[in-house]
């Protein structure tokens, strides 16, 4: 039941009235929301539901143990046990094949028969997201027992909330559970919700799907058959594609959540206008980058144990963050590239603290100085950051690390021989970048166009707009990229 499918539209049309009808009745509403989430999740594979149930129960159980137990040694033992189970479950379902291949290679080198059996393990969809979501809650309770939620159903609702369970944004219990407890909720901002839904559909169905279909898949699959210019456009197109694909899903999840009375946090903030890699990670997949900061980087020691340890923690955090995305070594390489870039960014920032400072509003980077040279410096920072991110994206999007190297070699060969590219692809890339660099969202235009309509007419207009977008997209829209993670 893909969120862009007609089946999901029917599913949501059925549950939305019930959502508001049952909202004042706390017990019935929680059970209804949990059932709706489980029906949605089971629509992909009912067998996965058992894994979700077991993980959700153990998360609730260990959180209660953390809150009720005062013995620090026992609490620490239970935390290790819980984290080992959560990460062990994730490793088994997501990385078993990768670990098997690596172990088999090692045993062959040692001329020893591998004792590890090859199992046909199917990865449950969304496991990376609901695992991190549950872990954040349990660790928060371990750090502060007052944050415990003793209601089993509410914890289950939090972990399995259907708009976000497949590809985020990664929710925090401290933000979601108070919203779940509200029996009286004001009228949703329908204009904002419809804006997010339409924006998400345009990003995914029109832009992302077109770029994937007409240049990314072919250039990344066989770069030797394309000119260097076409490969470069393919690399830029993949940057635009993955942004539109993932942020498009986040927009859809936010829009669905708003219509149900939930405010889901932003996951993207114009990442391609970043002037440094540190700034990029404040803007890209925000709920994931803050999760890595709060639960991995800080747990490793953060910047509290000297500069060398800080840089090692950055490298380890980003390497593991890269591996979180997929069971392949090219994701690990992608993580190392970003880890190395962040180390350089922090080092340069230590030489120029004013330039590296995080701005008060969290939106624009700290000013680099007035006048021509300040603008020139910002331009150099933007070009270098954008180029670095694009080189890293090649390892993320390629079939493997070897193919990524082939793509980059072809791009820098400056060879005009080979197939070209459609100008439309370059136009879409420029459009995606221009919208971010110029801070144009179109929300004010959309609001003026929709606010005068009564709600039923707004819903009808949304349906017509969605039908038109689906018509403009290719036949058989590809699954969201992050569904694989």
Buried (B, 14 or more C-beta within 10 A) or exposed (E): BBBBEEEBBEBBEEBBEBBBEBBEEBEEBBBBBBEBBBBBBBBBEEEBBEBBBEBBBBBBBBBBBBBEBEEEEEBEEBBEEBBEBBEEBBBEBBBBBBBBBEEBEEBEEEEEEBEEEEEEEEBBBBBBBBBBBBBBBBBBBBEEBEBBBEBBBBBBBBBBBBBBBBBBBBBBBEEBBEBBEEEEEEEBBBBBBBBBBBBBBBBBBBBBBBBBBBBBBBBBEBBEBBBBBBBBBBBBBBBBBBBBBBBBBBBBBBBBBBBBBBEBBBBBBBBBBBBBBBBBBBBBBBBBBBBBBBBBBBEBEBBEEEEEBBBBBBBBBBBBBBBBBBBBBBBBBBBBBBBBBBBBBBEBBEEEEEBBEEEEEEEEBBEBEEEEEEEEBBEEBBEBBBEBBBBBBBBBBBEEBEBBBBBBEBBEBEBEEBEEBBEEBBEBBEEBBEBBEEEEEEEEEBBEEBEEBEEEEBBEBBEEBBEEBBEEBEEEBBEBBBBEB
